[in-house]
Amino acid sequence: MRHKAIFVFQVLSMMGIWVFVLGISAWVIRLIRVANQLKDAETASVAISLVAIPVFLTGASVLTYVFVGLQRGAKKN
């Protein structure tokens, strides 16, 4: 029973991470589109945001990979 509760918590955490990452990515893309429509000068914050998207995606991917690896290891035992 305890292992099932831990598994559910891990799945919920992983889903939360992906919702956060995809939400931030969508927000940054929308910010860039609005700045482009307003013919606003692209600032350093936009450049930093463009760098942040791949960093967030990489972090979420690594955490997902670790989660899947842990589940495979638990099934072998």
Backbone as ProteinMPNN parsed JSONL, in Angstrom:
{"seq_chain_A": "MRHKAIFVFQVLSMMGIWVFVLGISAWVIRLIRVANQLKDAETASVAISLVAIPVFLTGASVLTYVFVGLQRGAKKN", "coords_chain_A": {"N_chain_A": [[0.82, -1.199, 0.0], [1.959, 1.227, 0.782], [3.908, 1.614, -1.19], [2.322, 2.047, -3.404], [1.132, 4.481, -2.767], [3.365, 6.134, -2.758], [4.092, 5.917, -5.443], [1.846, 7.136, -6.674], [2.143, 9.74, -5.666], [4.579, 10.403, -6.889], [3.84, 10.33, -9.616], [1.941, 12.398, -9.673], [3.598, 14.528, -8.979], [5.352, 14.552, -11.162], [3.559, 15.137, -13.22], [2.778, 17.685, -12.399], [5.184, 19.064, -12.684], [5.461, 19.0, -15.501], [3.171, 20.417, -16.284], [3.787, 22.916, -15.238], [6.175, 23.531, -16.7], [5.284, 23.485, -19.396], [3.33, 25.461, -19.238], [4.832, 27.773, -18.551], [6.427, 27.889, -20.851], [4.494, 28.345, -22.856], [3.571, 30.819, -21.984], [5.859, 32.455, -22.283], [6.25, 32.312, -25.043], [3.886, 33.538, -25.904], [4.318, 36.067, -24.809], [6.482, 36.94, -26.367], [5.266, 37.008, -28.895], [3.33, 39.032, -28.518], [5.003, 41.217, -27.952], [6.25, 41.38, -30.408], [4.078, 41.993, -32.083], [3.438, 44.511, -31.119], [5.583, 45.834, -31.975], [7.702, 46.16, -30.291], [10.843, 46.727, -28.744], [13.062, 44.067, -28.524], [14.022, 42.806, -25.495], [16.527, 42.117, -22.962], [15.302, 40.428, -21.177], [13.54, 38.93, -22.725], [15.34, 37.485, -24.261], [16.599, 36.011, -22.25], [14.413, 34.532, -21.427], [13.977, 32.978, -23.692], [16.173, 31.327, -23.541], [15.598, 30.064, -21.198], [13.439, 28.352, -21.705], [14.384, 25.927, -23.109], [16.003, 25.005, -21.018], [14.192, 24.499, -18.904], [12.643, 22.525, -20.192], [14.582, 20.538, -20.568], [15.236, 19.944, -17.901], [12.752, 18.946, -16.941], [12.53, 16.748, -18.624], [14.726, 15.18, -17.828], [14.012, 14.598, -15.176], [11.704, 13.101, -15.68], [12.837, 10.956, -17.067], [14.414, 9.842, -15.035], [12.402, 9.096, -13.263], [11.019, 7.129, -14.78], [13.099, 5.299, -15.073], [13.49, 4.565, -12.391], [11.062, 3.278, -11.934], [11.25, 1.102, -13.667], [13.427, -0.191, -12.531], [12.31, -0.882, -10.068], [10.385, -2.71, -10.831], [11.94, -4.824, -11.701], [13.0, -5.765, -9.367]], "CA_chain_A": [[0.0, 0.0, 0.0], [2.824, 2.386, 0.862], [4.559, 1.779, -2.491], [1.331, 2.612, -4.319], [0.983, 5.895, -2.408], [4.572, 6.817, -3.241], [3.985, 5.96, -6.901], [0.844, 8.158, -7.008], [2.764, 11.029, -5.39], [5.574, 10.642, -7.936], [3.136, 10.644, -10.867], [1.369, 13.736, -9.528], [4.708, 15.479, -9.019], [5.83, 14.625, -12.539], [2.547, 15.87, -13.988], [2.881, 19.09, -11.997], [6.377, 19.625, -13.32], [5.198, 19.212, -16.926], [2.196, 21.515, -16.411], [4.558, 24.133, -14.991], [7.1, 23.789, -17.809], [4.523, 23.838, -20.602], [2.681, 26.752, -18.991], [5.859, 28.817, -18.674], [6.82, 27.965, -22.265], [3.404, 29.008, -23.587], [3.534, 32.217, -21.568], [6.99, 33.148, -22.893], [5.972, 32.429, -26.482], [2.844, 34.574, -26.043], [4.974, 37.344, -24.52], [7.283, 37.316, -27.534], [4.335, 37.368, -29.972], [2.74, 40.342, -28.221], [6.061, 42.205, -28.129], [6.461, 41.508, -31.848], [2.915, 42.697, -32.645], [3.528, 45.907, -30.703], [6.85, 46.327, -32.51], [8.485, 46.523, -29.12], [12.243, 46.288, -28.815], [13.298, 42.857, -27.76], [14.899, 43.124, -24.374], [17.321, 41.009, -22.428], [14.406, 39.479, -20.508], [13.029, 38.024, -23.747], [16.441, 36.578, -24.595], [16.75, 35.091, -21.119], [13.263, 33.64, -21.47], [14.207, 32.009, -24.768], [17.147, 30.366, -23.044], [14.979, 29.335, -20.082], [12.535, 27.306, -22.197], [15.079, 24.636, -23.234], [16.503, 24.57, -19.71], [13.05, 23.896, -18.22], [12.292, 21.28, -20.882], [15.62, 19.553, -20.264], [15.058, 19.532, -16.507], [11.565, 18.09, -16.839], [12.832, 15.489, -19.317], [15.631, 14.401, -16.982], [13.223, 14.085, -14.058], [10.841, 12.043, -16.209], [13.71, 9.816, -17.362], [14.771, 9.238, -13.751], [11.187, 8.454, -12.753], [10.789, 5.904, -15.557], [14.168, 4.385, -14.711], [13.202, 4.033, -11.059], [9.947, 2.34, -12.028], [11.77, -0.123, -14.289], [14.257, -0.861, -11.523], [11.437, -1.445, -9.031], [9.705, -3.874, -11.402], [12.917, -5.921, -11.788], [13.187, -6.303, -8.012]], "C_chain_A": [[0.863, 1.262, 0.0], [3.503, 2.668, -0.483], [3.601, 2.408, -3.493], [1.136, 4.099, -4.038], [2.185, 6.704, -2.902], [4.524, 6.961, -4.756], [2.997, 7.05, -7.335], [1.423, 9.545, -6.776], [3.796, 11.377, -6.463], [4.914, 11.024, -9.258], [2.546, 12.047, -10.796], [2.452, 14.809, -9.578], [5.22, 15.662, -10.442], [4.841, 15.399, -13.415], [2.595, 17.361, -13.659], [4.069, 19.785, -12.634], [6.1, 19.938, -14.785], [4.173, 20.316, -17.15], [2.911, 22.854, -16.221], [5.428, 24.491, -16.193], [6.341, 24.204, -19.067], [3.807, 25.174, -20.441], [3.65, 27.913, -19.127], [6.266, 28.995, -20.13], [5.752, 28.685, -23.082], [3.35, 30.49, -23.243], [4.655, 33.013, -22.231], [6.752, 33.334, -24.388], [4.92, 33.502, -26.733], [3.436, 35.963, -25.797], [5.77, 37.831, -25.723], [6.377, 37.727, -28.693], [3.727, 38.75, -29.75], [3.774, 41.441, -28.408], [6.33, 42.436, -29.617], [5.316, 42.27, -32.502], [2.955, 44.184, -32.305], [4.778, 46.59, -31.232], [7.727, 46.881, -31.391], [9.905, 46.006, -29.29], [12.407, 45.043, -27.954], [14.357, 43.141, -26.706], [15.675, 41.886, -23.934], [16.419, 39.976, -21.75], [13.807, 38.493, -21.504], [14.108, 37.017, -24.13], [16.664, 35.554, -23.483], [15.615, 34.084, -21.115], [13.431, 32.578, -22.554], [15.23, 30.956, -24.362], [16.51, 29.492, -21.965], [14.095, 28.188, -20.565], [13.268, 25.971, -22.378], [15.617, 24.112, -21.907], [15.382, 23.883, -18.933], [12.671, 22.565, -18.867], [13.31, 20.174, -20.595], [15.475, 19.039, -18.833], [13.874, 18.601, -16.327], [11.81, 16.741, -17.515], [13.73, 14.598, -18.477], [14.863, 13.806, -15.802], [12.281, 12.972, -14.506], [11.653, 10.79, -16.499], [14.096, 9.087, -16.068], [13.57, 8.493, -13.178], [10.93, 7.131, -13.47], [11.858, 4.871, -15.217], [13.947, 3.765, -13.34], [12.071, 3.019, -11.104], [10.385, 1.031, -12.674], [12.619, -0.91, -13.313], [13.43, -1.516, -10.441], [10.736, -2.687, -9.552], [10.647, -5.081, -11.486], [13.105, -6.573, -10.427], [11.894, -6.927, -7.594]], "O_chain_A": [[0.554, 2.239, -0.682], [3.655, 3.827, -0.871], [4.012, 3.207, -4.335], [0.992, 4.891, -4.97], [2.032, 7.819, -3.402], [4.876, 8.012, -5.293], [3.282, 7.805, -8.265], [1.222, 10.441, -7.596], [3.874, 12.527, -6.896], [5.376, 11.937, -9.943], [2.642, 12.807, -11.76], [2.246, 15.877, -10.154], [5.489, 16.782, -10.877], [5.241, 16.213, -14.247], [2.465, 18.2, -14.55], [3.982, 20.935, -13.067], [6.457, 21.013, -15.268], [4.291, 21.077, -18.11], [2.663, 23.808, -16.96], [5.414, 25.633, -16.65], [6.719, 25.171, -19.728], [3.689, 25.936, -21.401], [3.327, 28.926, -19.748], [6.432, 30.123, -20.596], [6.072, 29.541, -23.907], [3.111, 31.324, -24.117], [4.425, 34.13, -22.695], [7.026, 34.404, -24.932], [5.047, 34.289, -27.671], [3.096, 36.92, -26.493], [5.73, 39.016, -26.056], [6.679, 38.688, -29.4], [3.622, 39.545, -30.684], [3.46, 42.492, -28.966], [6.607, 43.561, -30.033], [5.549, 43.103, -33.378], [2.549, 45.019, -33.113], [5.01, 47.771, -30.974], [8.389, 47.91, -31.529], [10.129, 44.967, -29.912], [11.949, 44.985, -26.813], [15.439, 43.649, -27.001], [15.501, 40.786, -24.457], [16.731, 38.785, -21.747], [13.587, 37.332, -21.159], [13.823, 35.832, -24.304], [16.891, 34.374, -23.75], [15.831, 32.906, -20.829], [13.07, 31.418, -22.355], [15.149, 29.81, -24.805], [16.846, 28.314, -21.837], [14.011, 27.156, -19.9], [12.81, 24.962, -21.843], [15.679, 22.9, -21.698], [15.588, 22.81, -18.366], [12.407, 21.587, -18.168], [12.941, 19.016, -20.403], [15.581, 17.837, -18.586], [13.976, 17.584, -15.641], [11.346, 15.709, -17.03], [13.52, 13.387, -18.418], [15.047, 12.635, -15.47], [12.086, 11.999, -13.778], [11.206, 9.68, -16.208], [14.101, 7.857, -16.022], [13.711, 7.383, -12.666], [10.651, 6.121, -12.823], [11.55, 3.686, -15.087], [14.19, 2.574, -13.148], [12.11, 2.012, -10.397], [9.935, -0.039, -12.266], [12.549, -2.138, -13.263], [13.789, -2.582, -9.941], [10.512, -3.628, -8.791], [10.207, -6.224, -11.359], [13.339, -7.778, -10.333], [11.793, -7.454, -6.486]]}, "name": "protein", "num_of_chains": 1, "seq": "MRHKAIFVFQVLSMMGIWVFVLGISAWVIRLIRVANQLKDAETASVAISLVAIPVFLTGASVLTYVFVGLQRGAKKN"}
